[in-house]
Amino acid sequence: DKAFETYETALEMANRLGDEETSANLLLRLGRVHLLWRHWEEALDFLNRSTAGFQALENVGGQALVALNRGIVLHEQGDLDGAESAYTEAIDLGQQSGEQRAVLDANSNMAVLATIRGNTEDAISRYQDCLELYEEVDNPLGKARTYHNLGMTHADREDWKPAMECYEQAFELAEGLGQLEVMANIYLS
């Protein structure tokens, strides 16, 4: 609640000062707060307002991050087609702008969608792409989570050897980072 109030106050100030860049970023953050609270309509409203702000500024990277978060909201609501469309937009805009986080997270979320839809080949391919990108940007936590998801996908296919190899890679990375929650999730898999 405190973060939300702080963001709202900062948004009012940015609007009064005419700071459009800060306003667009704060609208994105407010959308994320509502996403975390599972207030879908409010989240989408703030995200749509953020998109308009980033479009007016021609900030393609900001648009990519908004598309990613819109995809997450739609995914959580069960609109898998809408989520896929938003993730695709995030990947395209992220590649145009160099916003790697949007590309990585959207690609990973597309792999989750592929798994849900039973297209494990596509999921495995996307997870492997993510592993390469996480290596390029030196993000071991992203790699750990991706190895875990890849392991679960292999397990869904009853490919036990690659599943265990992925779990072991994930656990080793998570342990090295001291990420107890990730370690616990891997252990439960």
OpenMM code with the backbone's topology and positions (N, CA, C; nanometers):
from openmm import Vec3, app, unit

residues = "ASP LYS ALA PHE GLU THR TYR GLU THR ALA LEU GLU MET ALA ASN ARG LEU GLY ASP GLU GLU THR SER ALA ASN LEU LEU LEU ARG LEU GLY ARG VAL HIS LEU LEU TRP ARG HIS TRP GLU GLU ALA LEU ASP PHE LEU ASN ARG SER THR ALA GLY PHE GLN ALA LEU GLU ASN VAL GLY GLY GLN ALA LEU VAL ALA LEU ASN ARG GLY ILE VAL LEU HIS GLU GLN GLY ASP LEU ASP GLY ALA GLU SER ALA TYR THR GLU ALA ILE ASP LEU GLY GLN GLN SER GLY GLU GLN ARG ALA VAL LEU ASP ALA ASN SER ASN MET ALA VAL LEU ALA THR ILE ARG GLY ASN THR GLU ASP ALA ILE SER ARG TYR GLN ASP CYS LEU GLU LEU TYR GLU GLU VAL ASP ASN PRO LEU GLY LYS ALA ARG THR TYR HIS ASN LEU GLY MET THR HIS ALA ASP ARG GLU ASP TRP LYS PRO ALA MET GLU CYS TYR GLU GLN ALA PHE GLU LEU ALA GLU GLY LEU GLY GLN LEU GLU VAL MET ALA ASN ILE TYR LEU SER".split()
positions = [
    Vec3(0.0820, -0.1204, 0.0000),
    Vec3(0.0000, 0.0000, 0.0000),
    Vec3(0.0860, 0.1263, 0.0000),
    Vec3(0.1959, 0.1224, 0.0779),
    Vec3(0.2838, 0.2394, 0.0865),
    Vec3(0.3493, 0.2678, -0.0486),
    Vec3(0.3938, 0.1622, -0.1179),
    Vec3(0.4557, 0.1807, -0.2492),
    Vec3(0.3559, 0.2432, -0.3453),
    Vec3(0.2334, 0.1954, -0.3409),
    Vec3(0.1297, 0.2488, -0.4290),
    Vec3(0.1077, 0.3971, -0.4029),
    Vec3(0.0961, 0.4326, -0.2757),
    Vec3(0.0757, 0.5740, -0.2405),
    Vec3(0.1935, 0.6594, -0.2857),
    Vec3(0.3131, 0.6082, -0.2683),
    Vec3(0.4330, 0.6821, -0.3097),
    Vec3(0.4343, 0.7020, -0.4601),
    Vec3(0.4027, 0.5957, -0.5353),
    Vec3(0.3978, 0.6070, -0.6815),
    Vec3(0.2907, 0.7066, -0.7248),
    Vec3(0.1740, 0.7028, -0.6595),
    Vec3(0.0659, 0.7965, -0.6959),
    Vec3(0.1071, 0.9415, -0.6709),
    Vec3(0.1713, 0.9651, -0.5561),
    Vec3(0.2178, 1.1005, -0.5242),
    Vec3(0.3226, 1.1455, -0.6255),
    Vec3(0.4147, 1.0570, -0.6565),
    Vec3(0.5193, 1.0899, -0.7544),
    Vec3(0.4575, 1.1157, -0.8920),
    Vec3(0.3542, 1.0399, -0.9286),
    Vec3(0.2871, 1.0602, -1.0571),
    Vec3(0.2211, 1.1974, -1.0634),
    Vec3(0.1548, 1.2369, -0.9547),
    Vec3(0.0928, 1.3693, -0.9499),
    Vec3(0.1980, 1.4780, -0.9696),
    Vec3(0.3116, 1.4626, -0.9038),
    Vec3(0.4189, 1.5621, -0.9148),
    Vec3(0.4759, 1.5639, -1.0569),
    Vec3(0.4995, 1.4461, -1.1143),
    Vec3(0.5543, 1.4390, -1.2502),
    Vec3(0.4579, 1.5013, -1.3504),
    Vec3(0.3288, 1.4771, -1.3313),
    Vec3(0.2287, 1.5366, -1.4204),
    Vec3(0.2276, 1.6891, -1.4079),
    Vec3(0.2359, 1.7396, -1.2830),
    Vec3(0.2389, 1.8845, -1.2616),
    Vec3(0.3618, 1.9482, -1.3266),
    Vec3(0.4738, 1.8753, -1.3231),
    Vec3(0.5990, 1.9276, -1.3804),
    Vec3(0.6090, 1.9030, -1.5305),
    Vec3(0.5144, 1.8267, -1.5858),
    Vec3(0.5181, 1.7970, -1.7282),
    Vec3(0.6261, 1.6969, -1.7661),
    Vec3(0.6693, 1.6155, -1.6695),
    Vec3(0.7742, 1.5155, -1.6938),
    Vec3(0.7090, 1.3877, -1.7474),
    Vec3(0.6944, 1.3819, -1.8785),
    Vec3(0.6217, 1.2721, -1.9426),
    Vec3(0.6933, 1.1375, -1.9280),
    Vec3(0.8248, 1.1377, -1.9329),
    Vec3(0.9022, 1.0129, -1.9194),
    Vec3(0.8793, 0.9506, -1.7814),
    Vec3(0.8906, 1.0328, -1.6787),
    Vec3(0.8676, 0.9833, -1.5426),
    Vec3(0.7230, 0.9379, -1.5265),
    Vec3(0.6293, 1.0124, -1.5826),
    Vec3(0.4878, 0.9742, -1.5737),
    Vec3(0.4639, 0.8374, -1.6366),
    Vec3(0.5190, 0.8152, -1.7555),
    Vec3(0.4999, 0.6863, -1.8233),
    Vec3(0.5595, 0.5728, -1.7409),
    Vec3(0.6772, 0.5951, -1.6828),
    Vec3(0.7402, 0.4921, -1.5993),
    Vec3(0.6602, 0.4655, -1.4727),
    Vec3(0.6077, 0.5701, -1.4117),
    Vec3(0.5271, 0.5514, -1.2905),
    Vec3(0.3959, 0.4810, -1.3211),
    Vec3(0.3357, 0.5112, -1.4351),
    Vec3(0.2130, 0.4403, -1.4742),
    Vec3(0.2417, 0.2912, -1.4914),
    Vec3(0.3573, 0.2583, -1.5489),
    Vec3(0.3979, 0.1175, -1.5610),
    Vec3(0.4115, 0.0539, -1.4229),
    Vec3(0.4754, 0.1242, -1.3321),
    Vec3(0.4937, 0.0694, -1.1960),
    Vec3(0.3602, 0.0531, -1.1232),
    Vec3(0.2725, 0.1497, -1.1401),
    Vec3(0.1396, 0.1380, -1.0783),
    Vec3(0.0627, 0.0197, -1.1382),
    Vec3(0.0783, -0.0009, -1.2678),
    Vec3(0.0174, -0.1182, -1.3302),
    Vec3(0.0721, -0.2473, -1.2714),
    Vec3(0.2034, -0.2498, -1.2469),
    Vec3(0.2644, -0.3697, -1.1876),
    Vec3(0.2143, -0.3937, -1.0453),
    Vec3(0.1950, -0.2861, -0.9693),
    Vec3(0.1416, -0.3019, -0.8331),
    Vec3(0.0038, -0.3662, -0.8405),
    Vec3(-0.0811, -0.3173, -0.9290),
    Vec3(-0.2153, -0.3765, -0.9427),
    Vec3(-0.2062, -0.5198, -0.9931),
    Vec3(-0.1089, -0.5485, -1.0791),
    Vec3(-0.0887, -0.6862, -1.1245),
    Vec3(-0.0582, -0.7766, -1.0042),
    Vec3(0.0325, -0.7319, -0.9186),
    Vec3(0.0687, -0.8104, -0.7998),
    Vec3(-0.0499, -0.8278, -0.7056),
    Vec3(-0.1357, -0.7272, -0.7003),
    Vec3(-0.2565, -0.7348, -0.6175),
    Vec3(-0.3677, -0.8128, -0.6871),
    Vec3(-0.3448, -0.8508, -0.8129),
    Vec3(-0.4417, -0.9242, -0.8928),
    Vec3(-0.5674, -0.8410, -0.9216),
    Vec3(-0.5496, -0.7111, -0.9328),
    Vec3(-0.6556, -0.6185, -0.9742),
    Vec3(-0.6390, -0.5983, -1.1246),
    Vec3(-0.6952, -0.6896, -1.2024),
    Vec3(-0.6660, -0.6965, -1.3454),
    Vec3(-0.7088, -0.5723, -1.4227),
    Vec3(-0.8302, -0.5253, -1.4005),
    Vec3(-0.8798, -0.4099, -1.4767),
    Vec3(-0.7968, -0.2856, -1.4481),
    Vec3(-0.7656, -0.2642, -1.3203),
    Vec3(-0.6845, -0.1482, -1.2840),
    Vec3(-0.5446, -0.1609, -1.3432),
    Vec3(-0.4900, -0.2816, -1.3392),
    Vec3(-0.3562, -0.3039, -1.3963),
    Vec3(-0.3561, -0.2695, -1.5442),
    Vec3(-0.4550, -0.3204, -1.6167),
    Vec3(-0.4618, -0.2931, -1.7604),
    Vec3(-0.4822, -0.1443, -1.7879),
    Vec3(-0.5615, -0.0771, -1.7044),
    Vec3(-0.5828, 0.0666, -1.7232),
    Vec3(-0.4507, 0.1426, -1.7108),
    Vec3(-0.3759, 0.1162, -1.6040),
    Vec3(-0.2469, 0.1850, -1.5866),
    Vec3(-0.1491, 0.1473, -1.6982),
    Vec3(-0.1477, 0.0209, -1.7379),
    Vec3(-0.0565, -0.0216, -1.8440),
    Vec3(-0.0924, 0.0444, -1.9773),
    Vec3(-0.2210, 0.0553, -2.0070),
    Vec3(-0.2625, 0.1222, -2.1312),
    Vec3(-0.2242, 0.2699, -2.1302),
    Vec3(-0.2404, 0.3342, -2.0157),
    Vec3(-0.2001, 0.4752, -2.0045),
    Vec3(-0.0487, 0.4884, -2.0184),
    Vec3(0.0246, 0.3917, -1.9641),
    Vec3(0.1698, 0.3929, -1.9776),
    Vec3(0.2109, 0.3753, -2.1229),
    Vec3(0.1443, 0.2843, -2.1929),
    Vec3(0.1734, 0.2633, -2.3351),
    Vec3(0.1562, 0.3936, -2.4123),
    Vec3(0.0463, 0.4638, -2.3872),
    Vec3(0.0215, 0.5905, -2.4569),
    Vec3(0.1335, 0.6899, -2.4298),
    Vec3(0.1786, 0.6942, -2.3058),
    Vec3(0.2877, 0.7851, -2.2711),
    Vec3(0.4169, 0.7491, -2.3424),
    Vec3(0.4515, 0.6202, -2.3422),
    Vec3(0.5746, 0.5767, -2.4085),
    Vec3(0.5653, 0.5950, -2.5598),
    Vec3(0.4452, 0.5753, -2.6161),
    Vec3(0.4283, 0.5979, -2.7600),
    Vec3(0.4487, 0.7453, -2.7946),
    Vec3(0.3923, 0.8341, -2.7134),
    Vec3(0.4087, 0.9778, -2.7373),
    Vec3(0.5558, 1.0179, -2.7311),
    Vec3(0.6318, 0.9501, -2.6460),
    Vec3(0.7747, 0.9785, -2.6314),
    Vec3(0.8609, 0.9020, -2.7316),
    Vec3(0.7966, 0.8136, -2.8089),
    Vec3(0.8670, 0.7251, -2.9023),
    Vec3(0.9713, 0.6400, -2.8294),
    Vec3(0.9352, 0.5973, -2.7082),
    Vec3(1.0209, 0.5128, -2.6255),
    Vec3(0.9792, 0.3672, -2.6478),
    Vec3(1.0468, 0.3027, -2.7416),
    Vec3(1.0105, 0.1663, -2.7807),
    Vec3(1.0432, 0.0671, -2.6686),
    Vec3(1.1519, 0.0895, -2.5963),
    Vec3(1.1865, 0.0016, -2.4846),
    Vec3(1.0800, 0.0028, -2.3764),
    Vec3(1.0286, 0.1204, -2.3447),
    Vec3(0.9204, 0.1307, -2.2469),
    Vec3(0.7952, 0.0595, -2.2942),
    Vec3(0.7660, 0.0732, -2.4240),
    Vec3(0.6500, 0.0041, -2.4808),
    Vec3(0.6667, -0.1477, -2.4692),
    Vec3(0.7902, -0.1958, -2.4869),
    Vec3(0.8171, -0.3400, -2.4760),
    Vec3(0.7879, -0.3900, -2.3352),
    Vec3(0.8317, -0.3137, -2.2349),
    Vec3(0.8079, -0.3549, -2.0960),
    Vec3(0.6592, -0.3537, -2.0615),
    Vec3(0.5867, -0.2566, -2.1151),
    Vec3(0.4422, -0.2519, -2.0915),
    Vec3(0.3750, -0.3714, -2.1572),
    Vec3(0.4137, -0.4032, -2.2820),
    Vec3(0.3545, -0.5179, -2.3516),
    Vec3(0.3802, -0.6466, -2.2736),
    Vec3(0.5006, -0.6608, -2.2189),
    Vec3(0.5328, -0.7779, -2.1367),
    Vec3(0.4364, -0.7887, -2.0189),
    Vec3(0.4182, -0.6788, -1.9472),
    Vec3(0.3304, -0.6808, -1.8292),
    Vec3(0.1846, -0.6996, -1.8671),
    Vec3(0.1430, -0.6432, -1.9804),
    Vec3(0.0057, -0.6673, -2.0278),
    Vec3(-0.0124, -0.8168, -2.0564),
    Vec3(0.0896, -0.8797, -2.1154),
    Vec3(0.0834, -1.0232, -2.1405),
    Vec3(0.0670, -1.1030, -2.0123),
    Vec3(0.1385, -1.0612, -1.9090),
    Vec3(0.1286, -1.1311, -1.7802),
    Vec3(-0.0137, -1.1202, -1.7248),
    Vec3(-0.0727, -1.0006, -1.7322),
    Vec3(-0.2102, -0.9822, -1.6837),
    Vec3(-0.3057, -1.0726, -1.7616),
    Vec3(-0.2941, -1.0703, -1.8937),
    Vec3(-0.3836, -1.1516, -1.9763),
    Vec3(-0.3630, -1.3001, -1.9499),
    Vec3(-0.2389, -1.3398, -1.9325),
    Vec3(-0.2075, -1.4796, -1.9001),
    Vec3(-0.2747, -1.5191, -1.7682),
    Vec3(-0.2602, -1.4337, -1.6679),
    Vec3(-0.3205, -1.4614, -1.5370),
    Vec3(-0.4725, -1.4677, -1.5444),
    Vec3(-0.5316, -1.3936, -1.6373),
    Vec3(-0.6770, -1.3956, -1.6552),
    Vec3(-0.7228, -1.5162, -1.7369),
    Vec3(-0.6284, -1.5914, -1.7922),
    Vec3(-0.6637, -1.7084, -1.8728),
    Vec3(-0.6803, -1.6793, -2.0204),
    Vec3(-0.6503, -1.5578, -2.0630),
    Vec3(-0.6587, -1.5210, -2.2048),
    Vec3(-0.5243, -1.5533, -2.2702),
    Vec3(-0.5048, -1.6804, -2.3034),
    Vec3(-0.3756, -1.7247, -2.3554),
    Vec3(-0.3447, -1.6654, -2.4927),
    Vec3(-0.4460, -1.6494, -2.5769),
    Vec3(-0.4222, -1.5889, -2.7083),
    Vec3(-0.3825, -1.4419, -2.6936),
    Vec3(-0.4518, -1.3708, -2.6078),
    Vec3(-0.4166, -1.2309, -2.5829),
    Vec3(-0.2778, -1.2181, -2.5230),
    Vec3(-0.2442, -1.3095, -2.4300),
    Vec3(-0.1108, -1.3090, -2.3693),
    Vec3(-0.0045, -1.3343, -2.4750),
    Vec3(-0.0295, -1.4316, -2.5617),
    Vec3(0.0677, -1.4622, -2.6675),
    Vec3(0.0902, -1.3411, -2.7580),
    Vec3(-0.0173, -1.2739, -2.7926),
    Vec3(-0.0062, -1.1546, -2.8761),
    Vec3(0.0762, -1.0463, -2.8064),
    Vec3(0.0507, -1.0243, -2.6782),
    Vec3(0.1249, -0.9227, -2.6028),
    Vec3(0.2724, -0.9623, -2.5881),
    Vec3(0.2990, -1.0913, -2.5614),
    Vec3(0.4385, -1.1358, -2.5490),
    Vec3(0.5121, -1.1212, -2.6816),
    Vec3(0.4440, -1.1519, -2.7914),
    Vec3(0.5054, -1.1361, -2.9238),
    Vec3(0.5397, -0.9894, -2.9478),
    Vec3(0.4471, -0.9014, -2.9113),
    Vec3(0.4719, -0.7574, -2.9235),
    Vec3(0.5922, -0.7163, -2.8382),
    Vec3(0.5994, -0.7688, -2.7163),
    Vec3(0.7111, -0.7357, -2.6269),
    Vec3(0.8445, -0.7810, -2.6869),
    Vec3(0.8451, -0.8996, -2.7458),
    Vec3(0.9676, -0.9505, -2.8073),
    Vec3(1.0078, -0.8611, -2.9246),
    Vec3(0.9123, -0.8304, -3.0112),
    Vec3(0.9420, -0.7456, -3.1274),
    Vec3(0.9931, -0.6078, -3.0860),
    Vec3(0.9217, -0.5432, -2.9945),
    Vec3(0.9622, -0.4098, -2.9494),
    Vec3(1.0939, -0.4153, -2.8719),
    Vec3(1.1114, -0.5203, -2.7932),
    Vec3(1.2355, -0.5358, -2.7174),
    Vec3(1.3559, -0.5534, -2.8084),
    Vec3(1.3384, -0.6293, -2.9159),
    Vec3(1.4474, -0.6469, -3.0110),
    Vec3(1.4783, -0.5168, -3.0838),
    Vec3(1.3757, -0.4412, -3.1177),
    Vec3(1.3962, -0.3115, -3.1848),
    Vec3(1.4737, -0.2142, -3.0972),
    Vec3(1.4447, -0.2176, -2.9676),
    Vec3(1.4993, -0.1166, -2.8763),
    Vec3(1.6214, -0.1633, -2.7990),
    Vec3(1.6473, -0.2937, -2.8016),
    Vec3(1.7570, -0.3462, -2.7200),
    Vec3(1.7178, -0.3705, -2.5756),
    Vec3(1.5882, -0.3718, -2.5465),
    Vec3(1.5377, -0.3965, -2.4104),
    Vec3(1.5373, -0.5474, -2.3863),
    Vec3(1.6546, -0.6002, -2.3456),
    Vec3(1.6735, -0.7451, -2.3325),
    Vec3(1.5794, -0.8082, -2.2297),
    Vec3(1.5520, -0.7376, -2.1214),
    Vec3(1.4659, -0.7963, -2.0176),
    Vec3(1.3293, -0.8315, -2.0737),
    Vec3(1.2737, -0.7425, -2.1562),
    Vec3(1.1428, -0.7701, -2.2160),
    Vec3(1.1514, -0.8906, -2.3085),
    Vec3(1.2580, -0.8987, -2.3872),
    Vec3(1.2757, -1.0117, -2.4793),
    Vec3(1.2871, -1.1418, -2.4012),
    Vec3(1.3718, -1.1434, -2.3005),
    Vec3(1.3937, -1.2649, -2.2217),
    Vec3(1.2679, -1.3101, -2.1483),
    Vec3(1.2070, -1.2184, -2.0757),
    Vec3(1.0898, -1.2556, -1.9961),
    Vec3(0.9720, -1.2961, -2.0853),
    Vec3(0.9534, -1.2244, -2.1959),
    Vec3(0.8437, -1.2597, -2.2870),
    Vec3(0.8696, -1.3950, -2.3517),
    Vec3(0.9929, -1.4220, -2.3902),
    Vec3(1.0268, -1.5510, -2.4493),
    Vec3(1.0043, -1.6640, -2.3490),
    Vec3(1.0441, -1.6408, -2.2257),
    Vec3(1.0231, -1.7405, -2.1209),
    Vec3(0.8740, -1.7639, -2.0982),
    Vec3(0.7962, -1.6565, -2.0963),
    Vec3(0.6516, -1.6699, -2.0772),
    Vec3(0.5856, -1.7390, -2.1966),
    Vec3(0.6399, -1.7162, -2.3169),
    Vec3(0.5891, -1.7871, -2.4355),
    Vec3(0.6164, -1.9367, -2.4226),
    Vec3(0.7294, -1.9721, -2.3619),
    Vec3(0.7598, -2.1134, -2.3392),
    Vec3(0.6590, -2.1748, -2.2419),
    Vec3(0.6220, -2.0994, -2.1398),
    Vec3(0.5197, -2.1472, -2.0452),
    Vec3(0.3883, -2.1699, -2.1196),
    Vec3(0.3495, -2.0743, -2.2051),
    Vec3(0.2262, -2.0908, -2.2834),
    Vec3(0.2336, -2.2155, -2.3710),
    Vec3(0.3490, -2.2366, -2.4350),
    Vec3(0.3651, -2.3542, -2.5210),
    Vec3(0.3490, -2.4818, -2.4391),
    Vec3(0.4027, -2.4826, -2.3180),
    Vec3(0.3886, -2.6004, -2.2314),
    Vec3(0.2420, -2.6234, -2.1948),
    Vec3(0.1731, -2.5155, -2.1574),
    Vec3(0.0308, -2.5258, -2.1219),
    Vec3(-0.0488, -2.5842, -2.2378),
    Vec3(-0.0128, -2.5434, -2.3583),
    Vec3(-0.0843, -2.5877, -2.4783),
    Vec3(-0.0372, -2.7243, -2.5281),
    Vec3(0.0596, -2.7830, -2.4580),
    Vec3(0.1074, -2.9160, -2.4951),
    Vec3(0.2112, -2.9172, -2.6058),
    Vec3(0.2626, -2.8013, -2.6431),
    Vec3(0.3638, -2.7924, -2.7476),
    Vec3(0.5018, -2.7877, -2.6815),
    Vec3(0.5443, -2.9029, -2.6321),
    Vec3(0.6683, -2.9076, -2.5554),
    Vec3(0.7921, -2.8837, -2.6423),
    Vec3(0.7855, -2.9164, -2.7693),
    Vec3(0.9002, -2.8893, -2.8582),
    Vec3(0.9270, -2.7401, -2.8654),
    Vec3(0.8217, -2.6614, -2.8852),
    Vec3(0.8367, -2.5162, -2.8898),
    Vec3(0.8858, -2.4640, -2.7551),
    Vec3(0.8310, -2.5175, -2.6465),
    Vec3(0.8725, -2.4744, -2.5128),
    Vec3(1.0211, -2.5003, -2.4922),
    Vec3(1.0662, -2.6193, -2.5269),
    Vec3(1.2076, -2.6547, -2.5088),
    Vec3(1.2963, -2.5620, -2.5923),
    Vec3(1.2571, -2.5377, -2.7148),
    Vec3(1.3345, -2.4487, -2.8021),
    Vec3(1.3428, -2.3081, -2.7427),
    Vec3(1.2316, -2.2585, -2.6937),
    Vec3(1.2306, -2.1230, -2.6351),
    Vec3(1.3149, -2.1172, -2.5075),
    Vec3(1.3038, -2.2202, -2.4237),
    Vec3(1.3846, -2.2211, -2.3019),
    Vec3(1.5334, -2.2254, -2.3360),
    Vec3(1.5706, -2.3014, -2.4376),
    Vec3(1.7111, -2.3075, -2.4768),
    Vec3(1.7590, -2.1725, -2.5294),
    Vec3(1.6737, -2.1039, -2.6052),
    Vec3(1.7077, -1.9681, -2.6501),
    Vec3(1.7283, -1.8763, -2.5305),
    Vec3(1.6407, -1.8886, -2.4317),
    Vec3(1.6523, -1.8051, -2.3116),
    Vec3(1.7831, -1.8331, -2.2379),
    Vec3(1.8211, -1.9602, -2.2294),
    Vec3(1.9464, -1.9931, -2.1614),
    Vec3(2.0643, -1.9234, -2.2279),
    Vec3(2.0664, -1.9228, -2.3602),
    Vec3(2.1744, -1.8546, -2.4323),
    Vec3(2.1737, -1.7049, -2.4043),
    Vec3(2.0544, -1.6453, -2.4057),
    Vec3(2.0448, -1.5014, -2.3805),
    Vec3(2.0820, -1.4673, -2.2365),
    Vec3(2.0380, -1.5499, -2.1396),
    Vec3(2.0746, -1.5242, -2.0004),
    Vec3(2.2259, -1.5363, -1.9819),
    Vec3(2.2884, -1.6236, -2.0564),
    Vec3(2.4339, -1.6357, -2.0514),
    Vec3(2.4986, -1.5084, -2.1063),
    Vec3(2.4460, -1.4586, -2.2179),
    Vec3(2.4998, -1.3368, -2.2801),
    Vec3(2.4917, -1.2163, -2.1872),
    Vec3(2.3820, -1.2040, -2.1142),
    Vec3(2.3642, -1.0879, -2.0267),
    Vec3(2.4088, -1.1159, -1.8830),
    Vec3(2.4680, -1.2324, -1.8611),
    Vec3(2.5203, -1.2710, -1.7298),
    Vec3(2.4132, -1.2607, -1.6207),
    Vec3(2.3067, -1.3405, -1.6385),
    Vec3(2.1968, -1.3426, -1.5426),
    Vec3(2.1799, -1.4858, -1.4915),
    Vec3(2.2574, -1.5231, -1.3885),
    Vec3(2.2500, -1.6607, -1.3399),
    Vec3(2.1161, -1.6974, -1.2766),
    Vec3(2.0460, -1.6012, -1.2180),
    Vec3(1.9147, -1.6323, -1.1603),
    Vec3(1.8161, -1.6661, -1.2711),
    Vec3(1.8178, -1.5902, -1.3786),
    Vec3(1.7334, -1.6211, -1.4938),
    Vec3(1.7654, -1.7588, -1.5500),
    Vec3(1.8938, -1.7908, -1.5556),
    Vec3(1.9338, -1.9236, -1.6035),
    Vec3(1.8812, -2.0328, -1.5108),
    Vec3(1.8920, -2.0103, -1.3797),
    Vec3(1.8451, -2.1107, -1.2835),
    Vec3(1.6955, -2.1362, -1.3013),
    Vec3(1.6187, -2.0305, -1.3099),
    Vec3(1.4737, -2.0460, -1.3265),
    Vec3(1.4404, -2.1141, -1.4596),
    Vec3(1.5163, -2.0788, -1.5640),
    Vec3(1.4910, -2.1378, -1.6951),
    Vec3(1.5277, -2.2857, -1.6958),
    Vec3(1.6412, -2.3208, -1.6355),
    Vec3(1.6763, -2.4630, -1.6251),
    Vec3(1.5679, -2.5397, -1.5498),
    Vec3(1.5135, -2.4784, -1.4439),
    Vec3(1.4066, -2.5434, -1.3677),
    Vec3(1.2841, -2.5664, -1.4561),
    Vec3(1.2422, -2.4626, -1.5282),
    Vec3(1.1262, -2.4763, -1.6170),
    Vec3(1.1523, -2.5776, -1.7279),
    Vec3(1.2732, -2.5764, -1.7815),
    Vec3(1.3095, -2.6728, -1.8850),
    Vec3(1.3057, -2.8150, -1.8291),
    Vec3(1.3523, -2.8306, -1.7066),
    Vec3(1.3452, -2.9612, -1.6414),
    Vec3(1.2021, -3.0092, -1.6241),
    Vec3(1.1130, -2.9176, -1.5847),
    Vec3(0.9722, -2.9549, -1.5688),
    Vec3(0.9108, -2.9941, -1.7033),
    Vec3(0.9512, -2.9249, -1.8092),
    Vec3(0.8996, -2.9585, -1.9426),
    Vec3(0.9466, -3.0968, -1.9846),
    Vec3(1.0750, -3.1261, -1.9606),
    Vec3(1.1251, -3.2609, -1.9902),
    Vec3(1.0524, -3.3659, -1.9060),
    Vec3(1.0262, -3.3336, -1.7801),
    Vec3(0.9548, -3.4277, -1.6922),
    Vec3(0.8130, -3.4518, -1.7430),
    Vec3(0.7465, -3.3458, -1.7920),
    Vec3(0.6127, -3.3625, -1.8500),
    Vec3(0.6145, -3.4625, -1.9650),
    Vec3(0.7260, -3.4663, -2.0362),
    Vec3(0.7413, -3.5581, -2.1499),
    Vec3(0.7952, -3.6950, -2.1060),
    Vec3(0.8183, -3.7065, -1.9749),
    Vec3(0.8762, -3.8276, -1.9165),
    Vec3(1.0163, -3.8559, -1.9716),
    Vec3(1.0878, -3.7495, -2.0041),
    Vec3(1.2293, -3.7561, -2.0421),
    Vec3(1.3099, -3.7296, -1.9155),
    Vec3(1.3291, -3.8343, -1.8363),
    Vec3(1.3803, -3.8189, -1.7010),
    Vec3(1.5268, -3.7770, -1.6946),
    Vec3(1.6100, -3.8298, -1.7831),
    Vec3(1.7525, -3.7947, -1.7768),
    Vec3(1.7747, -3.6461, -1.8031),
    Vec3(1.7222, -3.5903, -1.9150),
    Vec3(1.7415, -3.4457, -1.9336),
    Vec3(1.6716, -3.3630, -1.8256),
    Vec3(1.5604, -3.4125, -1.7730),
    Vec3(1.4920, -3.3392, -1.6660),
    Vec3(1.5837, -3.3277, -1.5444),
    Vec3(1.6435, -3.4392, -1.5049),
    Vec3(1.7324, -3.4378, -1.3878),
    Vec3(1.8556, -3.3511, -1.4119),
    Vec3(1.9092, -3.3547, -1.5340),
    Vec3(2.0253, -3.2707, -1.5660),
    Vec3(1.9891, -3.1226, -1.5527),
    Vec3(1.8718, -3.0870, -1.5993),
    Vec3(1.8270, -2.9471, -1.5880),
    Vec3(1.8053, -2.9083, -1.4426),
    Vec3(1.7422, -2.9962, -1.3651),
    Vec3(1.7207, -2.9673, -1.2235),
    Vec3(1.8543, -2.9486, -1.1514),
    Vec3(1.9519, -3.0333, -1.1835),
    Vec3(2.0833, -3.0226, -1.1194),
    Vec3(2.1510, -2.8904, -1.1548),
    Vec3(2.1439, -2.8515, -1.2818),
    Vec3(2.2006, -2.7222, -1.3242),
    Vec3(2.1313, -2.6081, -1.2496),
    Vec3(1.9987, -2.6146, -1.2449),
    Vec3(1.9209, -2.5099, -1.1791),
    Vec3(1.9568, -2.5005, -1.0310),
    Vec3(1.9650, -2.6157, -0.9658),
    Vec3(1.9936, -2.6170, -0.8221),
    Vec3(2.1327, -2.5608, -0.7943),
    Vec3(2.2298, -2.5995, -0.8752),
    Vec3(2.3674, -2.5518, -0.8569),
    Vec3(2.3740, -2.3988, -0.8696),
    Vec3(2.3074, -2.3450, -0.9709),
    Vec3(2.3055, -2.2001, -0.9892),
    Vec3(2.2337, -2.1305, -0.8733),
    Vec3(2.1168, -2.1819, -0.8362),
    Vec3(2.0387, -2.1209, -0.7286),
    Vec3(2.1143, -2.1275, -0.5954),
    Vec3(2.1789, -2.2397, -0.5703),
    Vec3(2.2559, -2.2555, -0.4470),
    Vec3(2.3702, -2.1550, -0.4427),
    Vec3(2.4395, -2.1381, -0.5559),
    Vec3(2.5493, -2.0426, -0.5634),
    Vec3(2.5042, -1.8997, -0.5397),
    Vec3(2.3795, -1.8710, -0.5711),
    Vec3(2.3232, -1.7372, -0.5515),
    Vec3(2.2551, -1.7211, -0.4156),
    Vec3(2.2420, -1.8326, -0.3418),
    Vec3(2.1728, -1.8273, -0.2135),
    Vec3(2.0228, -1.8070, -0.2274),
    Vec3(1.9671, -1.8504, -0.3392),
    Vec3(1.8242, -1.8334, -0.3670),
    Vec3(1.7451, -1.9518, -0.3106),
    Vec3(1.7116, -1.9442, -0.1837),
    Vec3(1.6461, -2.0552, -0.1146),
    Vec3(1.5099, -2.0895, -0.1737),
    Vec3(1.4328, -1.9883, -0.2119),
    Vec3(1.3006, -2.0147, -0.2685),
    Vec3(1.3117, -2.0916, -0.3993),
    Vec3(1.4050, -2.0510, -0.4849),
    Vec3(1.4255, -2.1220, -0.6121),
    Vec3(1.4724, -2.2639, -0.5838),
    Vec3(1.5642, -2.2786, -0.4872),
    Vec3(1.6131, -2.4120, -0.4515),
    Vec3(1.4977, -2.5014, -0.4050),
    Vec3(1.4092, -2.4457, -0.3228),
    Vec3(1.2950, -2.5230, -0.2720),
    Vec3(1.2028, -2.5642, -0.3862),
    Vec3(1.1768, -2.4728, -0.4788),
    Vec3(1.0917, -2.5064, -0.5932),
    Vec3(1.1526, -2.6181, -0.6781),
    Vec3(1.2822, -2.6110, -0.6980),
    Vec3(1.3507, -2.7148, -0.7750),
    Vec3(1.3417, -2.8465, -0.7024),
    Vec3(1.3653, -2.8440, -0.5716),
    Vec3(1.3618, -2.9657, -0.4924),
    Vec3(1.2229, -3.0303, -0.4978),
    Vec3(1.1181, -2.9485, -0.4968),
    Vec3(0.9816, -3.0003, -0.5020),
    Vec3(0.9480, -3.0617, -0.6386),
    Vec3(1.0202, -3.0201, -0.7415),
    Vec3(0.9937, -3.0737, -0.8746),
    Vec3(1.0447, -3.2154, -0.8847),
] * unit.nanometer
topology = app.Topology()
chain = topology.addChain("A")
for resn in residues:
    res = topology.addResidue(resn, chain)
    for name in ("N", "CA", "C"):
        topology.addAtom(name, app.Element.getBySymbol(name[0]), res)
